[in-house]
Amino acid sequence: MSNSQNNLRRKYDLLVVGGGNAALCAAISAKHERPNASVILLESSPKDVRGGNSRHTRNIRYIHPAKNSFLTGPYTEDECYQDLLGVTKGNTIEKMARLVIRESNNVGDWMMEQGVRFQPAMKGTLHLSRTNGFFLGGGKALINAYYATAEKLGVEILYEAEALDLEIENDTFKSCTVKMEGETFRIEANAVVLASGGYQANTEWLKNSWGPQAANFLVRGTPYDKGRMLKVMMDHGCKTLGDPTQGHMVAIDGRAPKFDGGICTRLDCVPFGVAVNKDCKRFYNEGEEIWPKRYAIWGRLVAGQPDQVAYIVIDSKAINLFMPSVFPPFEANTIEDLAGELGIDPAGLKATVDEFNAHCPSDTSKFNSGDKDGVATVEGLEPPKTNWARPIDTPPFYGYMLRPGITFSYLSLALNERMQVEKEDGGVFKNIFAAGEITSGNVLGQGYMAGFGMTIGTVFGRRAGKEAMNV
Amino acid sequence: MSSEVMKEAHRCTTICNACRYCEGFCAVFPVMEMRRKFTDPELKYFANLCHNCRGCYYACQYAPPHEFDLNYPEVMAKLRKETYQEFAWPGCVSKLFKNNGLYIFAMTTLAIFLFIAGTMLFKGPQALFTAVPGAEAFYKIIPYWLMCVIFMAVFFFSLYALYRGVKNMWRITESKPEELWKLSNHIQAMKDAFTLRYLEGNGDGCNYPDDKFSMIRRKFHHFTFYGFLGCMVATAIAFLYEHGFGIPSPFSIFSLPTFIGTVSGLALCYGTGGLLWLKSRMDHRPYDEQSVGMDMSFTTLLFLVSLSGLLLLLFRGTSAMGLLLCVHLGLVMGFFISMTSGKFVHIVYRYFALVRNAYEHREWD
């Protein structure tokens, strides 16, 4: 027996599996509901990288009736629901979606009581200034605040403690098998909240869902989201929701690390350039919408190209129009040389750019990098580019390689409104609750809108923690 | 030719500017976001705007053990020390920042020794251990003219050297010459400096000595700063008393200079003692270990100056006065010497970085 095991109780009131936003909201809310309850939380990562994907986040979307010091105006339930229908194309469960949205009302106030601090929307993200609250210092600062609060409330926290299996009898959770410091032991509890994230860091599972091309996906966040609890619950006959290939997926710099690249690997230059695949062919309208409304579809678009790679080419007119990149762009004075730098066919790229340039409108004076400007390619180009279509003609030319970067998967445990996990046969696991990414499919069938993952985690987490105290 | 530290500062700043999560923490990140690319002179300016509040370290998703290995407070501290060397006037002073703790210790010890040896030589050893009653007691140990000449000489030389240092800083960081003495910049910079605005964080303080937000460092720094300022004011009033009104020292405990000096000395002692205590408990990761000598020697010296001053006040009527006076004057001399070649310079360079910060924000808005 290790020291940490010796200190454990024989049985807890609540076990929380996971150490990100949803898990912490559940643990904190459980203690608020019943201050004397014994609550233990298992974080599978080391302390320095605790918090799952939450430590890479920076804002949360929530409804509020009036503006405040960091939100510039009101945001209503109906407007938020319409926004959600827009990105998911209706692929949501209205009952659960409305639950998340309604209970998100002024949730920022509760977060501040737990030590989270907000700031006005960051420069470059002003389009979210009314709807999303930005964490001062980003998600890791939020996570630090939540851990400090949870510790103060008496939540026991184990790091590098991985939940391996759940013992379930008569649809009732009994204990969890935990691996820590090389030893395996059991933790019993009256209830469990599963908030252990999606399965996106499990490359083998991704390959099963997507096919072999998934090996080329980059994982934007934590390497610890292996989907173990999802799998265990599936083996126990839970009901799942969502297409396993669906998730929050964006196109990021191809030079990003395999895991944990986070926000700085994003590239916001797609609308101002020409995107081609490795055969130097364009494949989608780069100027369809302003980038914040389209960035979440480009991950899938790139994933659909040969070798799951794409290249974006811009010229010196556009280099200052987007947020700076963490890796310097490839740079050359001719398109052919740039293709050489990027490792694609110079003649092919030159032909594609020339064809694009020939279809750019003669008058681009209405060009406006801040909003849709209607500067569209003339008829005959396939696919067209319907905004910001300025010719790529002013050297030096710049290029980036794009790869699909998956943030989290949507394959989920189905929940009822008490956050209890539902069974395939119509029943329910009485004392098994869930929250966060592992439940995102209850709300997100496809697409993504900024800051909504944190909404799901916070609302479901709080609710799960509270309900778990009233089994 | 950029130093290794400068290269690391470029690498880190590029990551920071692509992330930008820290823009709410301090003055560095907003001015960083005004730019896409960074020059060496700009980063030297950033380094003096950073005051090691560590908010960015604990909030950083790329901090070690992440493979980006981003430690912004550490690289800024290293670069800041390099700038102290580069800005220094006269040029030979820059070498003194290398083993700064040792140098300050040696100079201070030497000053104390010279005061003691001089007293013994000219007044006899008994002067150190004899109670001297009445007016002008101090000057019976060290002649008044001598005190004036050597302290004024070192003090005014140091002031001039710092002025040249600021000119160097302004040129080397490629700041705008016409903005250096503009009043509006100084009004803003003084507001920032006198309130320690950037140690306030967003109301919760900074992450010092560990990862928790705390106002404690700001509190101790305020005691140190205003205590120091009070001591300077007390000294100036004392000078005025002697020369304007012809009142000889030592002054009564209830006189203006002694009263202000005592209160300020207590504040300085408490503040520096607190800062040293915090430093002994701080998390060393967001810190430049090579700067420890420079940092500790400065704070320790200020602590000892205030402590010896208070002891001198307490025991000035006793036979310990002679020795205490020599020690106190030696420590003050050590401090004056270190004004150009120790951590004291952070007051000046940080202030002028705030001056530039003021005009950059005005231009940006």
Contacts between the chains, C-beta under 8 A, distances in Angstrom:
chain1	res1	chain2	res2	distance
A	46	B	65	7.6
A	48	B	63	7.6
A	48	B	64	7.4
A	48	B	65	5.7
A	49	B	65	6.8
A	49	B	66	7.3
A	55	B	61	5.3
A	56	B	61	5.4
A	58	B	21	5.6
A	117	B	24	8.0
A	117	B	202	5.8
A	117	B	203	7.9
A	117	B	204	6.8
A	119	B	23	7.6
A	119	B	24	3.9
A	119	B	202	7.0
A	122	B	20	5.9
A	122	B	21	7.8
A	122	B	23	5.9
A	123	B	20	7.4
A	123	B	23	7.0
A	123	B	33	5.7
A	124	B	20	7.2
A	136	B	24	4.4
A	136	B	25	7.5
A	136	B	202	5.5
A	137	B	21	6.2
A	137	B	22	6.1
A	137	B	24	6.6
A	137	B	25	6.3
A	137	B	55	6.3
A	137	B	56	7.6
A	137	B	58	7.9
A	137	B	59	3.4
A	138	B	19	7.9
A	138	B	21	3.2
A	138	B	22	7.4
A	138	B	59	5.8
A	138	B	61	6.8
A	139	B	21	7.8
A	139	B	61	7.1
A	140	B	58	7.5
A	140	B	59	5.1
A	140	B	60	6.7
A	140	B	61	5.2
A	141	B	55	7.9
A	141	B	58	7.3
A	141	B	59	4.0
A	144	B	58	6.2
A	144	B	59	7.3
A	144	B	211	6.6
A	148	B	212	6.9
A	257	B	67	5.7
A	257	B	68	8.0
A	260	B	61	7.6
A	260	B	66	6.2
A	260	B	67	7.6
A	262	B	19	7.2
A	262	B	61	5.0
A	262	B	62	7.0
A	263	B	18	7.8
A	263	B	19	5.4
A	263	B	21	7.0
A	263	B	61	7.6
A	264	B	15	5.8
A	264	B	18	3.9
A	264	B	19	4.3
A	264	B	62	7.4
A	265	B	18	7.9
A	266	B	18	8.0
A	320	B	36	6.3
A	323	B	18	6.8
A	323	B	20	7.6
A	324	B	14	7.5
A	324	B	17	5.2
A	324	B	18	5.4
A	324	B	36	4.8
A	325	B	18	5.8
A	326	B	14	6.3
A	326	B	15	5.5
A	326	B	18	3.9
A	326	B	19	7.6
A	328	B	14	7.9
